[in-house]
Amino acid sequence: MSGAGSRIDDAEFEDACLARFAELVESVGVKRFSASLGISTRQVNRILSGVQPNPIARLIRGLQAATPEAGERVLDFIAAEMGGHFVPRQDEDAAMTSAIKEAAEAIAALSDGKVDEDDRREIREAISALESVLRAVRREER
């Protein structure tokens, strides 16, 4: 049985996660990748061969097990660390409501003329909500 939120069966899910993990490793090589994680090359190879659990699959299953709000905060943190932001999938009405709320919160956060970490989070949430509107509209136009 597939996990909560998964759109594919377990075997496909595991294969997809393994392929993504392999992409990460291959992008810099086993030695550099393992050193960046503080694990041995043997451990990386064991993950690639399926002997050890895949950290990508574990992370996704953990996100699926959490509340949607907690999962979205973690995904947004990961995306921010990579220079982006997380955009949840919503229908047009929900996306529009969320965008209005988040944009108002971002404007209020900026009203003091200073930008701190909380303000940055509000801005990222507003950008994400606005992007969600665009995606919802594009899906409905198809």
VOTORBA-529408 format. One record per residue (C-alpha): residue in one letter; x, y, z. Coordinates in pm, whole numbers, plus 50000, padded with zeros to 5 digits. Layout:
node r: A&east: X&north: Y&up: Z
...
% end
This chain:
node r: M&east: 50000&north: 50000&up: 50000
node r: S&east: 50130&north: 50344&up: 49916
node r: G&east: 50181&north: 50613&up: 50179
node r: A&east: 49946&north: 50901&up: 50251
node r: G&east: 49972&north: 51157&up: 49975
node r: S&east: 50163&north: 50928&up: 49740
node r: R&east: 50034&north: 50915&up: 49384
node r: I&east: 50222&north: 50599&up: 49290
node r: D&east: 50249&north: 50249&up: 49436
node r: D&east: 50526&north: 50158&up: 49678
node r: A&east: 50757&north: 49994&up: 49423
node r: E&east: 50732&north: 50291&up: 49185
node r: F&east: 50779&north: 50528&up: 49478
node r: E&east: 51093&north: 50350&up: 49598
node r: D&east: 51231&north: 50339&up: 49242
node r: A&east: 51163&north: 50711&up: 49192
node r: C&east: 51328&north: 50799&up: 49525
node r: L&east: 51630&north: 50583&up: 49441
node r: A&east: 51661&north: 50753&up: 49103
node r: R&east: 51653&north: 51098&up: 49268
node r: F&east: 51912&north: 50991&up: 49527
node r: A&east: 52134&north: 50850&up: 49251
node r: E&east: 52105&north: 51183&up: 49064
node r: L&east: 52236&north: 51366&up: 49369
node r: V&east: 52526&north: 51126&up: 49413
node r: E&east: 52618&north: 51120&up: 49043
node r: S&east: 52610&north: 51500&up: 49022
node r: V&east: 52925&north: 51530&up: 49239
node r: G&east: 53055&north: 51175&up: 49276
node r: V&east: 53031&north: 50926&up: 49563
node r: K&east: 53336&north: 51056&up: 49754
node r: R&east: 53234&north: 51421&up: 49758
node r: F&east: 52869&north: 51337&up: 49825
node r: S&east: 52946&north: 51105&up: 50116
node r: A&east: 53190&north: 51358&up: 50264
node r: S&east: 52926&north: 51633&up: 50249
node r: L&east: 52687&north: 51411&up: 50449
node r: G&east: 52953&north: 51289&up: 50690
node r: I&east: 52896&north: 50926&up: 50595
node r: S&east: 53118&north: 50669&up: 50430
node r: T&east: 53118&north: 50591&up: 50059
node r: R&east: 53018&north: 50239&up: 50164
node r: Q&east: 52701&north: 50376&up: 50323
node r: V&east: 52615&north: 50573&up: 50009
node r: N&east: 52669&north: 50261&up: 49797
node r: R&east: 52451&north: 50060&up: 50036
node r: I&east: 52172&north: 50315&up: 49995
node r: L&east: 52215&north: 50301&up: 49617
node r: S&east: 52192&north: 49921&up: 49624
node r: G&east: 51883&north: 49927&up: 49845
node r: V&east: 52050&north: 49766&up: 50148
node r: Q&east: 52014&north: 50081&up: 50361
node r: P&east: 51702&north: 50301&up: 50371
node r: N&east: 51689&north: 50581&up: 50117
node r: P&east: 51690&north: 50920&up: 50296
node r: I&east: 51474&north: 51077&up: 50025
node r: A&east: 51203&north: 50813&up: 50070
node r: R&east: 51225&north: 50853&up: 50447
node r: L&east: 51193&north: 51230&up: 50426
node r: I&east: 50890&north: 51207&up: 50197
node r: R&east: 50721&north: 50946&up: 50418
node r: G&east: 50791&north: 51165&up: 50721
node r: L&east: 50635&north: 51465&up: 50547
node r: Q&east: 50332&north: 51258&up: 50453
node r: A&east: 50294&north: 51144&up: 50814
node r: A&east: 50301&north: 51501&up: 50949
node r: T&east: 50023&north: 51759&up: 50936
node r: P&east: 50003&north: 51939&up: 50601
node r: E&east: 50105&north: 52265&up: 50768
node r: A&east: 50416&north: 52115&up: 50927
node r: G&east: 50509&north: 51941&up: 50602
node r: E&east: 50470&north: 52261&up: 50403
node r: R&east: 50692&north: 52451&up: 50650
node r: V&east: 50964&north: 52188&up: 50613
node r: L&east: 50934&north: 52189&up: 50233
node r: D&east: 50949&north: 52568&up: 50230
node r: F&east: 51262&north: 52556&up: 50449
node r: I&east: 51425&north: 52308&up: 50211
node r: A&east: 51323&north: 52515&up: 49908
node r: A&east: 51453&north: 52835&up: 50072
node r: E&east: 51787&north: 52665&up: 50142
node r: M&east: 51804&north: 52588&up: 49770
node r: G&east: 51709&north: 52944&up: 49672
node r: G&east: 51339&north: 52894&up: 49604
node r: H&east: 51006&north: 52853&up: 49776
node r: F&east: 50746&north: 52579&up: 49808
node r: V&east: 50421&north: 52620&up: 49614
node r: P&east: 50137&north: 52395&up: 49735
node r: R&east: 49884&north: 52262&up: 49486
node r: Q&east: 49538&north: 52416&up: 49542
node r: D&east: 49219&north: 52467&up: 49345
node r: E&east: 49159&north: 52820&up: 49216
node r: D&east: 48921&north: 52934&up: 49494
node r: A&east: 49142&north: 52807&up: 49776
node r: A&east: 49451&north: 52950&up: 49607
node r: M&east: 49286&north: 53291&up: 49565
node r: T&east: 49174&north: 53304&up: 49930
node r: S&east: 49519&north: 53200&up: 50049
node r: A&east: 49693&north: 53453&up: 49823
node r: I&east: 49484&north: 53742&up: 49953
node r: K&east: 49550&north: 53643&up: 50315
node r: E&east: 49923&north: 53584&up: 50266
node r: A&east: 49975&north: 53903&up: 50062
node r: A&east: 49800&north: 54107&up: 50334
node r: E&east: 50021&north: 53947&up: 50600
node r: A&east: 50335&north: 54022&up: 50397
node r: I&east: 50232&north: 54385&up: 50350
node r: A&east: 50163&north: 54417&up: 50724
node r: A&east: 50501&north: 54259&up: 50804
node r: L&east: 50679&north: 54514&up: 50582
node r: S&east: 50488&north: 54814&up: 50715
node r: D&east: 50749&north: 54886&up: 50985
node r: G&east: 51017&north: 54939&up: 50719
node r: K&east: 51240&north: 54659&up: 50849
node r: V&east: 51285&north: 54305&up: 50720
node r: D&east: 51363&north: 54036&up: 50975
node r: E&east: 51342&north: 53656&up: 50952
node r: D&east: 50967&north: 53654&up: 51026
node r: D&east: 50913&north: 53912&up: 50750
node r: R&east: 51114&north: 53699&up: 50508
node r: R&east: 50892&north: 53402&up: 50591
node r: E&east: 50578&north: 53612&up: 50532
node r: I&east: 50714&north: 53728&up: 50197
node r: R&east: 50800&north: 53370&up: 50091
node r: E&east: 50450&north: 53255&up: 50193
node r: A&east: 50291&north: 53538&up: 49991
node r: I&east: 50502&north: 53457&up: 49682
node r: S&east: 50413&north: 53091&up: 49718
node r: A&east: 50042&north: 53169&up: 49752
node r: L&east: 50046&north: 53398&up: 49450
node r: E&east: 50230&north: 53135&up: 49244
node r: S&east: 49969&north: 52882&up: 49354
node r: V&east: 49698&north: 53104&up: 49202
node r: L&east: 49883&north: 53113&up: 48871
node r: R&east: 49924&north: 52736&up: 48869
node r: A&east: 49559&north: 52677&up: 48960
node r: V&east: 49441&north: 52906&up: 48680
node r: R&east: 49673&north: 52735&up: 48429
node r: R&east: 49540&north: 52390&up: 48532
node r: E&east: 49179&north: 52502&up: 48491
node r: E&east: 49251&north: 52662&up: 48149
node r: R&east: 49371&north: 52326&up: 48013
% end
